Amino acid sequence: MLGTVFIRSYSSTSLKNSNTDKNFISTLKPWWITGFVDAEGSFSMSILKSKTSAIGYSIEPCLIITLHVRDLNLLKAIQEYFKVGSVSVVGKDARYRVRSRTDLKVIIDHF
């Protein structure tokens, strides 16, 4: 419930200039991010064909959070908090992804 109120009070329509973005980023608390990722994010492992791997496959870990594009600034704020990963828009979805094993260490250390 607390997370829902927080997201609505800082929707993308209320984040229009860089000063507001900076204030928003500074209000993200570690405990809030932990709960938000638990609710909206997922950790996964993908097995992909690879020409460079000795066995022909590679394992790719990933953290992904997918929200409606209207919440794009929230994902950008989470990316700014962690200082790793990327944010992209695909259709009506905004996605925050962390794929690099080095970058995932930052995420894992947080949890």
DSSP file (Angstrom, degrees, kcal/mol; ACC not computed):
  #  RESIDUE AA STRUCTURE BP1 BP2  ACC     N-H-->O    O-->H-N    N-H-->O    O-->H-N    TCO  KAPPA ALPHA  PHI   PSI    X-CA   Y-CA   Z-CA
    1    1 A M     >        0   0    0      0, 0.0     4,-1.9     0, 0.0     5,-0.2   0.000 360.0 360.0 360.0 -45.3    0.0    0.0    0.0
    2    2 A L  H  >  +     0   0    0      1,-0.2     4,-2.1     2,-0.2     5,-0.1   0.895 360.0  52.2 -60.1 -41.4    2.8    2.5    0.9
    3    3 A G  H  > S+     0   0    0      1,-0.2     4,-2.6     2,-0.2    -1,-0.2   0.879 105.9  54.2 -62.9 -38.9    4.5    1.8   -2.4
    4    4 A T  H  > S+     0   0    0      1,-0.2     4,-2.3     2,-0.2    -1,-0.2   0.917 109.2  47.4 -63.0 -44.1    1.4    2.5   -4.4
    5    5 A V  H  X S+     0   0    0     -4,-1.9     4,-2.2     1,-0.2    -1,-0.2   0.914 112.2  51.2 -62.0 -42.9    0.9    5.9   -2.7
    6    6 A F  H  X S+     0   0    0     -4,-2.1     4,-1.0     2,-0.2    -2,-0.2   0.920 110.4  47.9 -61.9 -45.8    4.5    6.7   -3.3
    7    7 A I  H >< S+     0   0    0     -4,-2.6     3,-0.6     1,-0.2    -1,-0.2   0.925 112.6  48.3 -63.4 -45.2    4.4    5.9   -7.0
    8    8 A R  H >< S+     0   0    0     -4,-2.3     3,-1.1     1,-0.2    -1,-0.2   0.877 108.7  53.2 -64.8 -36.6    1.2    7.9   -7.6
    9    9 A S  H 3< S+     0   0    0     -4,-2.2    -1,-0.2     1,-0.3    -2,-0.2   0.724 118.2  37.7 -72.8 -17.8    2.6   10.9   -5.8
   10   10 A Y  T << S+     0   0    0     -4,-1.0    -1,-0.3    -3,-0.6    -2,-0.2  -0.275  83.5 154.1-124.7  46.7    5.7   10.8   -8.0
   11   11 A S    X>  -     0   0    0     -3,-1.1     3,-1.5     1,-0.1     4,-0.6  -0.220  61.6 -99.3 -68.9 166.8    4.2    9.8  -11.4
   12   12 A S  G >4 S+     0   0    0     58,-1.1     3,-0.7     1,-0.3    59,-0.1   0.778 121.6  62.6 -61.2 -26.8    5.9   10.8  -14.6
   13   13 A T  G 34 S+     0   0    0      1,-0.2    -1,-0.3    57,-0.1     3,-0.1   0.778 103.5  48.8 -71.2 -23.6    3.5   13.7  -15.1
   14   14 A S  G <4 S+     0   0    0     -3,-1.5     2,-0.8     1,-0.2    -1,-0.2   0.544  98.3  73.6 -91.3  -6.0    4.8   15.3  -11.8
   15   15 A L    <<  +     0   0    0     -3,-0.7    -1,-0.2    -4,-0.6    58,-0.1  -0.778  54.8 136.1-107.2  88.0    8.4   14.8  -12.8
   16   16 A K        +     0   0    0     -2,-0.8     2,-0.3     1,-0.1    -1,-0.2   0.711  56.7  40.5-110.4 -23.7    9.0   17.5  -15.4
   17   17 A N  S  > S-     0   0    0     -3,-0.2     4,-2.1     1,-0.1     3,-0.2  -0.847  80.8-110.2-127.9 166.7   12.3   19.2  -14.7
   18   18 A S  H  > S+     0   0    0     -2,-0.3     4,-2.5     1,-0.2     5,-0.2   0.814 114.1  58.1 -66.0 -31.2   15.7   18.1  -13.5
   19   19 A N  H  > S+     0   0    0      2,-0.2     4,-2.1     1,-0.2    -1,-0.2   0.923 108.7  45.7 -64.3 -42.0   15.3   19.8  -10.0
   20   20 A T  H  > S+     0   0    0     -3,-0.2     4,-2.7     2,-0.2    -2,-0.2   0.914 111.4  53.3 -64.9 -41.8   12.3   17.7   -9.3
   21   21 A D  H  X S+     0   0    0     -4,-2.1     4,-2.8     1,-0.2    -2,-0.2   0.917 109.0  48.8 -58.0 -44.5   14.1   14.6  -10.7
   22   22 A K  H  X S+     0   0    0     -4,-2.5     4,-2.1     1,-0.2    -1,-0.2   0.903 112.2  48.1 -64.4 -41.1   17.0   15.2   -8.3
   23   23 A N  H  X S+     0   0    0     -4,-2.1     4,-0.9     2,-0.2    -1,-0.2   0.906 112.4  49.8 -63.8 -40.9   14.6   15.7   -5.3
   24   24 A F  H >X S+     0   0    0     -4,-2.7     3,-0.9     1,-0.2     4,-0.7   0.934 110.0  49.6 -63.3 -47.1   12.8   12.5   -6.3
   25   25 A I  H >< S+     0   0    0     -4,-2.8     3,-1.1     1,-0.3    -1,-0.2   0.898 108.7  52.9 -60.2 -40.9   16.0   10.5   -6.6
   26   26 A S  H 3< S+     0   0    0     -4,-2.1    -1,-0.3     1,-0.2    -2,-0.2   0.703 104.6  57.1 -70.4 -17.1   17.1   11.7   -3.2
   27   27 A T  H << S+     0   0    0     -3,-0.9     2,-0.5    -4,-0.9    -1,-0.2   0.596  78.3 106.8 -89.0 -10.2   13.8   10.6   -1.6
   28   28 A L    <<  -     0   0    0     -3,-1.1     3,-0.0    -4,-0.7    -3,-0.0  -0.565  60.0-156.2 -70.0 120.9   14.2    6.9   -2.8
   29   29 A K     >  -     0   0    0     -2,-0.5     4,-2.3     1,-0.1     3,-0.4  -0.743  22.0-122.4 -98.8 146.2   15.0    5.0    0.4
   30   30 A P  H  > S+     0   0    0      0, 0.0     4,-2.3     0, 0.0     5,-0.1   0.886 113.3  51.7 -54.4 -42.0   16.9    1.6    0.2
   31   31 A W  H  > S+     0   0    0      1,-0.2     4,-1.9     2,-0.2     5,-0.2   0.859 109.2  50.8 -65.1 -34.3   14.0   -0.2    2.0
   32   32 A W  H  > S+     0   0    0     -3,-0.4     4,-2.7     2,-0.2    -1,-0.2   0.927 110.0  48.8 -68.4 -44.4   11.5    1.2   -0.5
   33   33 A I  H  X S+     0   0    0     -4,-2.3     4,-2.7     1,-0.2     5,-0.3   0.901 109.1  54.0 -62.3 -41.0   13.6    0.1   -3.5
   34   34 A T  H  X S+     0   0    0     -4,-2.3     4,-1.9    -5,-0.2    -1,-0.2   0.943 113.1  42.0 -57.8 -49.1   13.9   -3.4   -1.9
   35   35 A G  H  X S+     0   0    0     -4,-1.9     4,-1.9     2,-0.2    -2,-0.2   0.881 113.5  52.6 -66.0 -39.3   10.1   -3.7   -1.5
   36   36 A F  H  X S+     0   0    0     -4,-2.7     4,-3.2     2,-0.2     5,-0.4   0.929 110.9  45.9 -64.7 -45.5    9.4   -2.2   -4.9
   37   37 A V  H  X S+     0   0    0     -4,-2.7     4,-2.1     1,-0.2    -1,-0.2   0.882 110.1  55.4 -65.2 -37.3   11.7   -4.6   -6.7
   38   38 A D  H  < S+     0   0    0     -4,-1.9    -1,-0.2    -5,-0.3    -2,-0.2   0.895 117.5  35.7 -60.3 -39.2   10.2   -7.5   -4.8
   39   39 A A  H  < S+     0   0    0     -4,-1.9    -2,-0.2    -5,-0.1    -1,-0.2   0.888 134.7  19.5 -81.9 -41.7    6.8   -6.5   -6.0
   40   40 A E  H  < S+     0   0    0     -4,-3.2    26,-0.8    -5,-0.2    -3,-0.2   0.583 111.3  69.5-110.9 -13.7    7.5   -5.3   -9.5
   41   41 A G  E  <  -A   65   0A   0     -4,-2.1     2,-0.3    -5,-0.4    24,-0.2  -0.509  54.8-159.8-105.4 171.7   10.8   -6.8  -10.5
   42   42 A S  E     -A   64   0A   0     22,-1.9    22,-2.3    -2,-0.2     2,-0.4  -0.988  12.6-143.0-150.6 144.9   12.2  -10.2  -11.3
   43   43 A F  E     +A   63   0A   0     -2,-0.3     2,-0.3    20,-0.2    20,-0.2  -0.881  32.9 170.7-100.3 136.7   15.6  -11.9  -11.4
   44   44 A S  E     -A   62   0A   0     18,-2.7    18,-2.1    -2,-0.4     2,-0.4  -0.951  29.5-140.8-143.9 164.1   16.0  -14.4  -14.2
   45   45 A M  E     -A   61   0A   0     -2,-0.3     2,-0.4    16,-0.2    14,-0.0  -0.998  18.2-162.3-125.7 127.7   18.6  -16.6  -15.9
   46   46 A S  E     -A   60   0A   0     14,-2.4    14,-3.0    -2,-0.4     2,-0.6  -0.901  10.6-147.0-110.6 140.5   18.5  -17.1  -19.7
   47   47 A I  E     +A   59   0A   0     -2,-0.4     2,-0.3    12,-0.2    12,-0.2  -0.936  28.2 179.9-105.6 117.1   20.3  -19.8  -21.5
   48   48 A L  E     -A   58   0A   0     10,-2.8    10,-2.8    -2,-0.6     2,-0.1  -0.885  33.5-106.0-121.8 146.9   21.4  -18.5  -24.9
   49   49 A K  E     -A   57   0A   0     -2,-0.3     2,-0.4     8,-0.2     8,-0.3  -0.475  42.1-171.1 -65.9 140.8   23.2  -20.1  -27.9
   50   50 A S        -     0   0    0      6,-2.6     3,-0.2    -2,-0.1     6,-0.1  -0.990  29.4-162.4-142.2 129.3   26.8  -18.7  -28.0
   51   51 A K  S    S+     0   0    0     -2,-0.4    -1,-0.1     1,-0.2     6,-0.1   0.688  96.6  52.9 -79.0 -19.4   29.5  -19.1  -30.6
   52   52 A T  S    S+     0   0    0      4,-0.1     2,-0.3     3,-0.0    -1,-0.2   0.601  89.5  91.2 -93.6 -11.4   32.2  -18.0  -28.1
   53   53 A S  S >  S-     0   0    0     -3,-0.2     3,-0.8     1,-0.1    -3,-0.1  -0.631  75.8-132.9 -86.7 142.5   31.3  -20.5  -25.4
   54   54 A A  T 3  S+     0   0    0     -2,-0.3    -1,-0.1     1,-0.2    -3,-0.0   0.814 109.0  41.9 -62.9 -31.2   33.0  -23.9  -25.3
   55   55 A I  T 3  S-     0   0    0      2,-0.3    -1,-0.2    -3,-0.0     3,-0.1   0.459 115.7-112.2 -97.0  -1.4   29.7  -25.7  -24.8
   56   56 A G  S <  S+     0   0    0     -3,-0.8    -6,-2.6     1,-0.2     2,-0.3   0.447  88.4  78.8  88.5  -0.1   27.8  -23.6  -27.3
   57   57 A Y  E     -A   49   0A   0     -8,-0.3    -2,-0.3    -6,-0.1     2,-0.3  -0.960  56.7-159.9-137.2 154.8   25.6  -21.9  -24.7
   58   58 A S  E     -A   48   0A   0    -10,-2.8   -10,-2.8    -2,-0.3     2,-0.5  -0.961  17.2-131.4-131.6 154.6   25.9  -19.1  -22.2
   59   59 A I  E     -A   47   0A   0     -2,-0.3   -12,-0.2   -12,-0.2    -2,-0.0  -0.923  21.1-166.7-107.3 125.2   24.0  -18.3  -19.1
   60   60 A E  E     -A   46   0A   0    -14,-3.0   -14,-2.4    -2,-0.5     2,-0.1  -0.932   5.2-155.6-117.0 110.5   22.9  -14.7  -18.8
   61   61 A P  E     +A   45   0A   0      0, 0.0     2,-0.3     0, 0.0   -16,-0.2  -0.499  19.7 179.1 -78.9 155.7   21.5  -13.4  -15.4
   62   62 A C  E     -A   44   0A   0    -18,-2.1   -18,-2.7    -2,-0.1     2,-0.5  -0.981  28.3-154.3-158.4 141.4   19.2  -10.4  -15.5
   63   63 A L  E     +AB  43  98A   0     35,-2.1    35,-2.2    -2,-0.3     2,-0.4  -0.978  27.7 178.5-109.2 132.2   17.2   -8.1  -13.2
   64   64 A I  E     -AB  42  97A   0    -22,-2.3   -22,-1.9    -2,-0.5     2,-0.4  -0.999  19.1-173.1-138.5 138.1   14.2   -6.5  -15.0
   65   65 A I  E     -AB  41  96A   0     31,-2.1    31,-2.5    -2,-0.4     2,-0.5  -0.997  12.5-167.8-124.7 124.1   11.4   -4.2  -13.8
   66   66 A T  E     + B   0  95A   0    -26,-0.8     2,-0.3    -2,-0.4    29,-0.2  -0.962  15.8 158.2-118.0 126.3    8.7   -3.5  -16.4
   67   67 A L  E     - B   0  94A   0     27,-2.6    27,-3.3    -2,-0.5     2,-0.1  -0.822  49.2 -75.9-132.9 171.6    6.1   -0.7  -15.8
   68   68 A H  E >   - B   0  93A   0     -2,-0.3     3,-2.5    25,-0.2    25,-0.2  -0.423  48.8-111.3 -66.0 148.6    3.8    1.4  -18.0
   69   69 A V  G >  S+     0   0    0     23,-2.5     3,-1.8     1,-0.3     4,-0.2   0.746 114.3  71.8 -57.5 -24.8    5.6    4.0  -19.9
   70   70 A R  G 3  S+     0   0    0      1,-0.3   -58,-1.1    22,-0.3     3,-0.3   0.725  96.4  53.0 -64.8 -18.3    4.0    6.7  -17.8
   71   71 A D  G X> S+     0   0    0     -3,-2.5     4,-1.5     1,-0.2     3,-0.7   0.082  72.2 118.4-102.2  22.2    6.2    5.6  -15.0
   72   72 A L  H <> S+     0   0    0     -3,-1.8     4,-2.2     1,-0.2     5,-0.2   0.885  71.1  55.5 -54.7 -43.7    9.4    5.9  -17.0
   73   73 A N  H 3> S+     0   0    0     -3,-0.3     4,-2.1     1,-0.2    -1,-0.2   0.811 102.1  57.3 -65.1 -28.7   10.9    8.5  -14.6
   74   74 A L  H <> S+     0   0    0     -3,-0.7     4,-2.0     2,-0.2    -1,-0.2   0.929 108.2  46.3 -64.8 -44.2   10.5    6.2  -11.7
   75   75 A L  H  X S+     0   0    0     -4,-1.5     4,-2.5     1,-0.2    -2,-0.2   0.881 110.9  52.6 -65.8 -37.2   12.6    3.6  -13.5
   76   76 A K  H  X S+     0   0    0     -4,-2.2     4,-2.4     2,-0.2    -1,-0.2   0.880 108.1  51.7 -63.8 -37.0   15.2    6.3  -14.4
   77   77 A A  H  X S+     0   0    0     -4,-2.1     4,-2.0     2,-0.2    -2,-0.2   0.889 109.8  48.6 -66.7 -38.9   15.3    7.3  -10.7
   78   78 A I  H  X S+     0   0    0     -4,-2.0     4,-2.2     2,-0.2     5,-0.2   0.905 111.3  50.4 -66.3 -41.1   15.9    3.6   -9.7
   79   79 A Q  H  X>S+     0   0    0     -4,-2.5     4,-2.6     1,-0.2     5,-0.7   0.913 110.7  49.3 -61.4 -42.6   18.7    3.4  -12.3
   80   80 A E  H  <5S+     0   0    0     -4,-2.4    -1,-0.2     2,-0.2    -2,-0.2   0.865 108.6  54.0 -65.2 -35.9   20.2    6.6  -11.0
   81   81 A Y  H  <5S+     0   0    0     -4,-2.0    -2,-0.2     1,-0.2    -1,-0.2   0.939 118.6  33.4 -62.4 -47.8   20.1    5.2   -7.4
   82   82 A F  H  <5S-     0   0    0     -4,-2.2    -2,-0.2     2,-0.2    -1,-0.2   0.757  94.2-143.4 -81.6 -24.9   22.0    2.1   -8.4
   83   83 A K  T  <5 +     0   0    0     -4,-2.6     2,-0.3     1,-0.2    -3,-0.2   0.726  70.0  86.1  65.9  23.5   24.2    3.8  -11.1
   84   84 A V      < +     0   0    0     -5,-0.7    -1,-0.2    19,-0.0    -2,-0.2  -0.934  62.5  36.4-142.9 166.1   24.0    0.6  -13.2
   85   85 A G  S    S-     0   0    0     -2,-0.3     2,-0.3    -3,-0.1    13,-0.2  -0.209  71.1 -90.5  87.6-176.8   21.7   -0.9  -15.9
   86   86 A S  E     -C   97   0A   0     11,-2.6    11,-2.8    -2,-0.0     2,-0.4  -0.965  17.7-143.8-139.1 154.3   19.6    0.6  -18.6
   87   87 A V  E     +C   96   0A   0     -2,-0.3     2,-0.3     9,-0.2     9,-0.2  -0.968  26.5 170.0-118.3 133.5   16.1    2.0  -19.1
   88   88 A S  E     -C   95   0A   0      7,-2.4     7,-3.2    -2,-0.4     2,-0.5  -0.933  27.2-133.1-139.2 163.4   14.3    1.5  -22.4
   89   89 A V  E     +C   94   0A   0     -2,-0.3     2,-0.5     5,-0.2     5,-0.2  -0.981  18.8 178.2-120.4 128.1   10.8    1.9  -23.8
   90   90 A V  E >   -C   93   0A   0      3,-2.8     3,-2.2    -2,-0.5     2,-0.3  -0.930  65.6 -55.1-129.7 106.0    9.1   -0.8  -25.9
   91   91 A G  T 3  S-     0   0    0     -2,-0.5     0, 0.0     1,-0.3     0, 0.0  -0.478 122.8 -16.5  62.7-122.1    5.6    0.2  -27.0
   92   92 A K  T 3  S+     0   0    0     -2,-0.3   -23,-2.5    -3,-0.1     2,-0.4   0.327 121.6  93.4 -95.7   6.3    3.7    1.1  -23.8
   93   93 A D  E <   -BC  68  90A   0     -3,-2.2    -3,-2.8   -25,-0.2     2,-0.4  -0.823  56.6-159.6-104.5 139.5    6.2   -0.6  -21.5
   94   94 A A  E     -BC  67  89A   0    -27,-3.3   -27,-2.6    -2,-0.4     2,-0.4  -0.954  18.5-163.7-110.2 136.3    9.2    1.0  -19.8
   95   95 A R  E     -BC  66  88A   0     -7,-3.2    -7,-2.4    -2,-0.4     2,-0.5  -0.971  18.8-162.3-129.8 135.2   11.9   -1.4  -18.7
   96   96 A Y  E     -BC  65  87A   0    -31,-2.5   -31,-2.1    -2,-0.4     2,-0.4  -0.971  24.5-179.6-108.9 123.1   14.9   -1.2  -16.3
   97   97 A R  E     -BC  64  86A   0    -11,-2.8   -11,-2.6    -2,-0.5     2,-0.4  -0.966  21.8-172.2-128.6 141.3   17.4   -4.0  -17.0
   98   98 A V  E     +B   63   0A   0    -35,-2.2   -35,-2.1    -2,-0.4    -2,-0.0  -0.978  22.3 151.7-127.5 117.1   20.6   -5.0  -15.4
   99   99 A R        +     0   0    0     -2,-0.4    -1,-0.1   -37,-0.2     2,-0.0   0.703  37.5  98.7-117.1 -33.2   22.5   -7.7  -17.3
  100  100 A S     >  -     0   0    0      1,-0.2     4,-2.9   -40,-0.1     5,-0.2  -0.352  67.8-138.4 -63.3 135.4   26.2   -7.3  -16.7
  101  101 A R  H  > S+     0   0    0      1,-0.2     4,-1.1     2,-0.2    -1,-0.2   0.868 106.2  52.3 -63.3 -35.3   27.5   -9.6  -14.0
  102  102 A T  H  > S+     0   0    0      2,-0.2     4,-0.7     1,-0.2     3,-0.3   0.927 112.4  44.5 -64.0 -45.0   29.6   -6.8  -12.6
  103  103 A D  H >> S+     0   0    0      1,-0.2     4,-1.2     2,-0.2     3,-0.8   0.868 107.2  59.1 -67.7 -37.3   26.5   -4.5  -12.5
  104  104 A L  H 3X S+     0   0    0     -4,-2.9     4,-3.1     1,-0.3    -1,-0.2   0.790  94.4  66.0 -63.6 -26.2   24.4   -7.2  -10.9
  105  105 A K  H 3X S+     0   0    0     -4,-1.1     4,-2.6    -3,-0.3    -1,-0.3   0.885  98.4  53.1 -61.4 -37.1   26.9   -7.4   -8.1
  106  106 A V  H <X S+     0   0    0     -3,-0.8     4,-1.4    -4,-0.7    -1,-0.2   0.923 112.2  44.8 -60.6 -44.8   25.7   -3.8   -7.1
  107  107 A I  H  X S+     0   0    0     -4,-1.2     4,-1.7     2,-0.2    -2,-0.2   0.933 113.6  48.6 -65.9 -47.2   22.1   -5.0   -7.1
  108  108 A I  H  < S+     0   0    0     -4,-3.1    -2,-0.2     1,-0.2    -1,-0.2   0.894 108.3  54.4 -62.3 -40.8   22.9   -8.2   -5.2
  109  109 A D  H  < S+     0   0    0     -4,-2.6    -1,-0.2    -5,-0.2    -2,-0.2   0.852 105.1  55.4 -61.8 -33.6   24.9   -6.2   -2.6
  110  110 A H  H  <        0   0    0     -4,-1.4    -1,-0.2     1,-0.2    -2,-0.2   0.922 360.0 360.0 -63.4 -44.3   21.9   -4.0   -2.1
  111  111 A F     <        0   0    0     -4,-1.7    -1,-0.2   -77,-0.0    -2,-0.2   0.474 360.0 360.0 -79.4 360.0   19.6   -7.0   -1.3
